[in-house]
Amino acid sequence: MLGTLTKTQIDNILHSQTICRIACCKGKKPYLVPISYYYDGTYIYGQSQEGMKIELMRKNPNVCLQTDIVNSMYNYQSVLVFGRFEELKSEE
C-alpha cells in the first residue's frame, strides 16, 4: 500500500499488534530488535530483560519503533514511531 496513514489508522495498527521492532544506537551503529509491547492510546510500553538494548537506551534514549500489518508482499501497512526511552522500575 502506498500512501499516508491517518491518525485513526495508525492508532488502530498500534492497538492491534503486540510485536514491534525497536531501534536504538550503539555509537553510529543502529541496533534493531523485536520486542512485545502494549499501546494505551498515548504511550507505548515494552518489556525486556537486562541486555544490550536496555544498556544502549539508558545511554541514548532516542529510539524508533516500527510495526506493521502484512496482508501480502504488495499489501501492507507500516507505522514508525520516534520517541524517547523512559525506564519504569515499578508496577505503578
DANOR-V964633 format. One record per residue. N is the residue number from 1. RES is the residue in one small letter. NEAR is the number of other ideal C-beta (glycine too) atoms within 8 Angstrom. D_FIRST is the distance of its C-alpha to the first C-alpha in Angstrom with 1 decimal. Layout:
# DANOR-V964633
<<N | RES | NEAR | D_FIRST> <N | RES | NEAR | D_FIRST>>
This chain:
# DANOR-V964633
<<1 | m | 5 | 0.0> <2 | l | 2 | 3.8> <3 | g | 4 | 6.5> <4 | t | 3 | 9.1> <5 | l | 8 | 9.9> <6 | t | 6 | 13.3> <7 | k | 5 | 16.3> <8 | t | 6 | 16.4> <9 | q | 9 | 12.9> <10 | i | 10 | 13.9> <11 | d | 10 | 17.2> <12 | n | 8 | 16.1> <13 | i | 14 | 14.1> <14 | l | 12 | 17.2> <15 | h | 8 | 19.6> <16 | s | 6 | 18.1> <17 | q | 11 | 18.1> <18 | t | 5 | 21.3> <19 | i | 8 | 20.5> <20 | c | 12 | 19.1> <21 | r | 10 | 20.0> <22 | i | 13 | 22.4> <23 | a | 11 | 23.3> <24 | c | 13 | 26.8> <25 | c | 11 | 29.0> <26 | k | 8 | 32.3> <27 | g | 4 | 33.7> <28 | k | 3 | 31.3> <29 | k | 6 | 29.6> <30 | p | 7 | 26.5> <31 | y | 11 | 26.7> <32 | l | 6 | 23.7> <33 | v | 7 | 24.3> <34 | p | 6 | 22.9> <35 | i | 12 | 24.6> <36 | s | 7 | 24.7> <37 | y | 14 | 24.3> <38 | y | 7 | 24.8> <39 | y | 10 | 23.4> <40 | d | 6 | 26.0> <41 | g | 5 | 24.1> <42 | t | 3 | 25.5> <43 | y | 5 | 26.1> <44 | i | 11 | 24.6> <45 | y | 9 | 27.4> <46 | g | 9 | 27.4> <47 | q | 6 | 30.3> <48 | s | 8 | 31.7> <49 | q | 4 | 35.0> <50 | e | 5 | 36.8> <51 | g | 7 | 35.4> <52 | m | 7 | 33.9> <53 | k | 12 | 30.9> <54 | i | 11 | 33.3> <55 | e | 9 | 35.8> <56 | l | 12 | 33.3> <57 | m | 12 | 31.9> <58 | r | 8 | 35.5> <59 | k | 5 | 36.1> <60 | n | 7 | 33.0> <61 | p | 8 | 31.2> <62 | n | 10 | 28.1> <63 | v | 12 | 25.1> <64 | c | 10 | 21.3> <65 | l | 14 | 19.6> <66 | q | 11 | 16.1> <67 | t | 12 | 14.7> <68 | d | 10 | 11.6> <69 | i | 8 | 10.7> <70 | v | 7 | 9.9> <71 | n | 5 | 9.9> <72 | s | 6 | 9.9> <73 | m | 5 | 9.6> <74 | y | 4 | 6.6> <75 | n | 7 | 5.1> <76 | y | 11 | 5.6> <77 | q | 9 | 6.5> <78 | s | 7 | 9.2> <79 | v | 11 | 12.2> <80 | l | 7 | 15.0> <81 | v | 9 | 18.4> <82 | f | 7 | 21.4> <83 | g | 9 | 24.8> <84 | r | 6 | 28.3> <85 | f | 10 | 29.7> <86 | e | 5 | 32.6> <87 | e | 7 | 34.7> <88 | l | 5 | 36.0> <89 | k | 3 | 39.1> <90 | s | 4 | 40.2> <91 | e | 2 | 38.8> <92 | e | 2 | 39.5>>
